[in-house]
């Protein structure tokens, strides 16, 4: 039962992080749009770096969500041991 609680906490934490990153992305976009032309080069460099970091973070969150979804599916099927490992591997490879 403790694993179930931990999985729920993990899912909630991942969702919280996803929401925070989305809000950060929206706020950052607004800030960058508000910058004047005086700092255009600096703003462009900051925008490029921010976009790269956001893309990497979203990719990690997507992978975490995929792992969570596959784990839930394996649990729903009552898979254990090698059977669970095989299922998880197959599930994570799907697009």
Rosetta blueprint (number, residue, H / E / L):
1 X L
2 X H
3 X H
4 X H
5 X H
6 X H
7 X H
8 X H
9 X H
10 X H
11 X H
12 X H
13 X H
14 X H
15 X H
16 X H
17 X H
18 X H
19 X H
20 X H
21 X H
22 X H
23 X H
24 X H
25 X H
26 X H
27 X H
28 X H
29 X H
30 X H
31 X H
32 X H
33 X H
34 X H
35 X L
36 X L
37 X H
38 X H
39 X H
40 X H
41 X H
42 X H
43 X H
44 X H
45 X H
46 X H
47 X H
48 X H
49 X H
50 X H
51 X H
52 X H
53 X H
54 X H
55 X H
56 X H
57 X H
58 X H
59 X H
60 X H
61 X H
62 X H
63 X H
64 X H
65 X H
66 X H
67 X H
68 X H
69 X H
70 X H
71 X H
72 X H
73 X H
74 X H
75 X H
76 X H
77 X L
78 X L
79 X L
80 X L
81 X H
82 X H
83 X H
84 X H
85 X H
86 X H
87 X H
88 X H
89 X H
90 X H
91 X H
92 X H
93 X H
94 X L
95 X L
